[in-house]
Amino acid sequence: MAGSYATNVKAVLKPSRCQEFIQVISQVQKTSLKEPGNLCYFVGRDVKDPNIFHFHEQYKSAHDYEEGHKKSLHYAKLMDFAKTDPLESLHITPFHCAKQASSEQAASLKSSSSDGSYSYRLNVTSFVKPEFRDAFLELMKTHSAASFAEPGCMQFDWGEHLAEPNTFFMA
């Protein structure tokens, strides 16, 4: 699949470390949004468990993520924080989005990533049987276009897991 490169991250923090994490990840988000190739960086707190944080970051290419973001000073500071044992668990899922965001969509995403407002986001994982893959891909093309037409829809990205065929993500 062609398109941008993204990661969905689920971090379960130890309750005593949540406030410190918010300070660290807020700075990482702010500086990541200024990186070349960054399309968006959303951070959110789970609606049911205040110790769970989700983030979705998206770049024009895997190269922008690997050679830019992961080699940045703010990423190093996040890794230093991670070494202090603040996490109960961490799950990172990389994927290629099925479609590259337009420059207008990218500008809108960056604005909504950094404006301090709240939005409701869903991260969905679908495990598709191989015999239904083609039908699923056709459905997703139609569904993603229709979702963008809905009032209030800020983003609808989807793509396939890089290492697990027929595992798809929607964000």
Disulfide bonds with the S-S distance in Angstrom:
none
